[in-house]
Amino acid sequence: MMARTEISAGGVVYRKVEECLEVQLIMDRYGKISLAKGKMEPGETVEETALREIEEETGIVGEIIAPVDIIKYKYINPVHGEVDKEVHYYLVEAKGGSLRPQVEEISGVSWYDPAEAWLKQEQGGYDNNDIIVRKALALLGIHV
């Protein structure tokens, strides 16, 4: 039996405040540092999914600047069995909206300077997001 594939998308969101760059991180419902992301809905492109999920989870309206990477892993769904999961991440510039965590999904969302964001990811994030945060920062010219 073929494993089903599930596609999610999300982003590393940043904003420029005067001369400073800030990166958005969320605290998920398990108390881990993470990135806004969610499942693709029928009729959506991966890019549309990423932007919709960011807006739903964090209140921020963004614009995709560049693809970052795709994380792939497997998990066991109680109904469908093994699922091949793909999460597509984008570098997203915040263009509008206001920071407002979707409390049903996440427990918080904040802006950090890039060095602090990397430290938080390293100490309290998911290992498979390290490469995403690192690549996104590199696209912004910040090397950690």
N, C-alpha and C positions, 0 to 999 in steps of 0.2 A: 504494500500500500504506500502510495506517495505521501510524504509528509506535506502538510499544507504550509504555504508560505504566508507570512503576515508581514505587512509593510507598515512601518511607522516612520514619522519624520519629525524633525525638530531643529533647533538651532542654538548656536552660541550668539547671543544678542549683545551688541555693544552700543554705546552712545558716546558722542563727543560732548564734553562739558567744557566750554572755553577751550583751553589747550590740552585738557586732560581726557584720557580715554577711560571709560568704565565698562566693566563686563558684568552681565547679569548671571546670577546663579540662583537656582531654586533649592529650597529644602523640601524634600519629598515627604510623603506621609510616614515613611519609615525613619525619618530623621537623618537621611543621607543628603549630601550635596549632589545636585543633579542639574540637568538641562531640561528646558521645556520641550516636550515631545508627546506624540500621541498617534493613534491609529488612523490610517488613511480611510476615508469614506468613499463610497462608490461615486465615480464621476470626477474625482479630484485628481489633480496632478500631485506628485510628491511635494513640489514647491508650495502648492496651495495648502496641502496638509500642514507643512511646517509652519507657515505663517498663521493659519487658523489656530493651530494648537498653541502657539506662542501667545496669540491674542487672548484665547480662552483662558489659558493658565495664568498669564501674568498681566493682562490688560494692555500690553504694549503692541502697537501696530508697527510692523517692521517691513523692511525691504531686503530681499536677498541680494547679497553682494557676490558671494561665490560658494560653490559646494566645498565642504570640508572633507568628509569621508563617510563611509558606510560601515557600520558595525554589524557583524552577523553572528548570531548565536542560536542555539536550540533550547527550547524549553518544553516541558510537558504540560499540555492543557488537559484538565480532568475529563473533558468531553471528547476532544479530538485527538488526544495522544500527542505525539511529537510534532512540534511546530518549528519550522525554520523561520527565524525572525530576522528581519533586515531593518535597521534604523538608519535613515539617511539624515545626515546633519549638514546644515548650511551656516555660513557666516551671515548674520542678519543685522542690519543697522536699524536701530530704533528711530522711527520717524514721527510717532505720535502716541496717543493714548496715555494712560497714567497707571503707574505700578499698583496692581491690585491682585493679590493671590486668589486663585480659585480654590476656596477652602475645602471643597469636596475632593479635590485632586492633590493639592500640595499644602504644606503648612507654612510656607513663606517664600518671599522672593526679594532680593536686594541687589544693589549695584556695588561693585567692588573695583578698586584699582587693580590693574592686571596682575601685579605681583601677589597681592592678597588673594585674588581669585584663584591663582595657581596653587598657592599654599592651601587654601580651603579645599580645592579639588584633591590635592595630594593627600591631605590628612583625613578628609571626611567624605570623599566622593567614591564613585564606582571605578574600579580599576580600568574597565574597558572604556571609560570616558576620558582617561588621561590623554590618550592620543588625540582625541577630538579637541579638547581644550588646548593642548599644546599646538596642534596644527592651526587652529583658529587664531591663537595669539600670534603665531608665525606669520599668518596672512596679514595681520595688523602690524607686522614689523617688530613684534616683541618675542624675544627668544628666551625660553625658560629652561 
